[in-house]
Amino acid sequence: MEGRAIVREGTKGMFDENAHFAQTQGMDAHIPENVSLYQGPDYLNPDNPVNKQNAVAIGNNDFVVDPDHQWAMTIDLHACIGCNSCTVACQSENNIPIVGKDQVIRGREMHWIRMDRYFSSPYDSKTVSEMGLHFDETGKPGKRFNDDDAVEMLPQPVACQQCEAAPCETV
């Protein structure tokens, strides 16, 4: 797999000596280190004065907070009607490029959040078709209805599922 072993093995002694020993095996030992383009405060360094200044005690741990560099979006699922305003807000906040309808047809649409729609009917197909029962709007047996009349839709916003390396991490 591109010069790397599928499985990397080591002993407990190797791990005790260097916890990141797997990064020095095979071709990975010759790859230069990734350098971040983001030059903000070093959040992992406890001696950084920015971290000491903005640290907030939570329980027994110190939680590093940067008041100038946080954004989050919450979605009330009980109030969600599937209007896609959360998708538009995510796109505008994260500067996601918008493509035209010709590119959408080719599957080149990009979102970090999407709106799934789930459909259901209060009646199963056996009740409606095989038994010949028909219901009105109140659910009482009566006039014949089209199966489409009883369909209900539940909108469900789905986040990007990239939490390990989220593109919105630095927003």
N, C-alpha and C positions, 0 to 999 in steps of 0.2 A: 504494500500500500504506500506508494510514493516514497520508497526508501525506508519506511518504518515498519517495525514488526507489528503484527496484529496484537500480540500480547507481550507485555514487558514484564519480566520477572526480576525479583531481587530477594535478598535475605533480610531478616530482621536487623542484622548487623549493618547491612548497606543502608537501610532506612534510618537507623539510629545515627549513622555517620552523616548522611545527607538525605533529608526528607524528599528532596526533588531529584533523586538519582535517576528517575526514568527520563528526565529531560536531557540527560547526558549520554543516553544510549543511542547507538546507531547514527543515522543521519542528523538527528536533532541536535547533536553536540556541535555540529558545524554551522547551524543556522544562526544568523545574528539575532540578538535580543530584540523583541518588539519595543519600539519607542512610541509612547503615546504622544499624540499631537496636542492633547489637552494639557495645559500647563497650569492648572489650578493648584490648590493646596494639596499637599501629600496627606491623604486621609489615613493612610496606614501608619504614618510615623507619629507616635504619641508625643515626641518631643517638639513637634511642629507648633509654633506659637499660635497659629490659627486654630489648631485643634484644642489647645488648652483654653483659649479664649472662648470658644463656642461649645465646649463640652457641657452636656447636661446629664446630671446624675439620674439614672433610672435603675432603681434597685441597688445592687452591688456593683453594677457595671457602669462604665462611662460610655455614653453614647455620643458620638461626634455629630454635631449639627452645624451645617453651614446655612445661615439664614438667607443668604443671597442666592442660593443655588438649589431650590427645591420646587417641584411642581408635581401635582398628582391630580388624578381625575377619579371621582367616584360616580357610580351610576346606581340610582335607586331602581332596582328591578321591579318593585311594586308599582312604580309610576311609569315604567318604560312602555311606550306605545309603538316602538319600532320606527321612529322618525329619522334615525341616523344622525341626529345632531351631535352625538358623542363622536361619531366617526369624523364629522367635519371639524369638530373642535380638536381632535387628535391630529388631524392632517394639518390644520393651520398652526397649531402650537409647535409641532415637530418639523415644520417646513418640508412635508412630504410632497414631492412633485405630483402635479395633477396631469393626467394624460387625456387625450381626446377619445371620442367614442371609437375611432378606428383602431386605437391601441388597446382599448378595453376588449374589443372583439377578439383581438389576438392574445388575450390573457395577460396583458402587461400592466394591469391595474395593481397598485401597491397600497396597502393599508396596514396599520399596526393594530387595528381593531376592526372587527367586522360584525355585522348583524345577521345572526342566524334566525330563521323563522321555522317554528315547528307547528304542524297542523294536526288537529285531532277532531274527532266527532264524538258526541256523547252517546251515540248508538253504534253498535257493531253492525257489520254488514249482514250478519245472519239474521238479526232482528228485523232489519229493514227489508231485505230482499226475500229471504226464504220463508219467513213466517207471514209476510204480507202485511205487517203492521205499518201504519203510517201515523205520524204525529204532527200536531200543529205547533205553533210557536211556544205554547205553554207546556208542551211535553205530553199533552193528553192525546189519546188515540183520536184520529179524526181525518182531516183532509190529507191528500197525498202531497208529499213535499219532495223536492229535488234533494239529492244527497248533499249538494253544495250549500244548501241553506243551513245545515247544521254544523258546518265546519267552523272550528274556532282556531285562532292563530295566537301563538305565544312567541313574542320576540325575545331573543336571548343574545345580548352583547357578548362577544368572545374576544378577549384580549389577545395580544400577539403571540403568546406562548414562548417567548424568548427570554425568560427571566434570567437565565444563566449569563447571557451576554446581550442584554436588552439594548436596542439602539437608542432608547429614550433615557438611558441611565444618567446621562450628563445634563438632562434638561432640568 
